[in-house]
Amino acid sequence: MTIFSKIIAGEIPSYKIAEDKNFFAFLDIFPLVEGHVLVVPKTETDKFFDLQDNYLSEILLFAKPIAHAIEKAFTCNRCGISVIGLEVPHAHLHLAPINNADDLNFTRGKLKLSAGELKEVQKKILANL
C-alpha cells in the first residue's frame, strides 16, 4: 500500500481539497510553493500513463475546478501542472500556482509550512472551489 493509498484510506491525515469515487486531491505537505496540490487516482497504479484511458481523461476533468480555485486563491499567472512520478510509486498530478517555469522546479528545496499554515492554504483553496 503506497503512502497515497494510506492517505486516501484515512490512515494518514491530510489536508483534503476534493474527492470523488475515482480521485482524491490534497495539499502536498512539502510544497514547492504555497497552494501545491496533489491529485491522485484511488486505484494504485505506479506510472501515470499506465492508468486506464478513462482515468487519464477524467483526472484532468477532476483537477480542472481545483486548478481554477488555486488561480483565484493565490497571486499567480496560472496553475501549473506536472507529472513527475518518481517520489511515490502511485500515479499523481502536481498542481501549483506559478509565475514562471522555475516554480515547478522539483530540484529546488521544498517549503516547510506549519500545520497552521497548511490549514490556511487549504481554506484559501476550498473557499474558491
Solvent accessible surface area in square Angstrom, and as a share of the most:
residue,aa,sasa,rsa
1,M,141,0.63
2,T,16,0.09
3,I,88,0.45
4,F,10,0.04
5,S,12,0.08
6,K,72,0.31
7,I,18,0.09
8,I,33,0.17
9,A,62,0.48
10,G,60,0.57
11,E,108,0.49
12,I,55,0.28
13,P,124,0.78
14,S,39,0.25
15,Y,43,0.16
16,K,87,0.37
17,I,7,0.04
18,A,21,0.16
19,E,79,0.35
20,D,63,0.32
21,K,171,0.73
22,N,22,0.11
23,F,3,0.01
24,F,11,0.04
25,A,0,0.00
26,F,7,0.03
27,L,3,0.01
28,D,21,0.11
29,I,89,0.45
30,F,117,0.49
31,P,2,0.01
32,L,4,0.02
33,V,28,0.16
34,E,70,0.32
35,G,2,0.02
36,H,2,0.01
37,V,0,0.00
38,L,11,0.06
39,V,0,0.00
40,V,0,0.00
41,P,0,0.00
42,K,63,0.27
43,T,53,0.31
44,E,87,0.39
45,T,28,0.17
46,D,72,0.37
47,K,134,0.57
48,F,24,0.10
49,F,160,0.67
50,D,94,0.49
51,L,9,0.04
52,Q,124,0.55
53,D,120,0.62
54,N,71,0.36
55,Y,33,0.12
56,L,41,0.21
57,S,63,0.41
58,E,59,0.26
59,I,0,0.00
60,L,94,0.47
61,L,124,0.61
62,F,26,0.11
63,A,4,0.03
64,K,119,0.50
65,P,69,0.43
66,I,1,0.01
67,A,21,0.16
68,H,88,0.40
69,A,0,0.00
70,I,0,0.00
71,E,68,0.30
72,K,142,0.60
73,A,20,0.15
74,F,26,0.11
75,T,136,0.79
76,C,28,0.17
77,N,103,0.53
78,R,146,0.53
79,C,19,0.11
80,G,6,0.05
81,I,85,0.43
82,S,19,0.12
83,V,59,0.34
84,I,69,0.35
85,G,24,0.23
86,L,160,0.80
87,E,91,0.41
88,V,23,0.13
89,P,81,0.51
90,H,0,0.00
91,A,2,0.01
92,H,2,0.01
93,L,2,0.01
94,H,6,0.03
95,L,4,0.02
96,A,0,0.00
97,P,10,0.06
98,I,20,0.10
99,N,78,0.40
100,N,83,0.42
101,A,90,0.70
102,D,71,0.37
103,D,19,0.10
104,L,33,0.16
105,N,49,0.25
106,F,43,0.18
107,T,128,0.74
108,R,77,0.28
109,G,65,0.62
110,K,81,0.34
111,L,68,0.34
112,K,184,0.78
113,L,32,0.16
114,S,61,0.39
115,A,69,0.54
116,G,46,0.44
117,E,82,0.37
118,L,11,0.05
119,K,97,0.41
120,E,91,0.41
121,V,4,0.02
122,Q,17,0.08
123,K,107,0.45
124,K,90,0.38
125,I,0,0.00
126,L,76,0.38
127,A,87,0.67
128,N,52,0.27
129,L,92,0.46
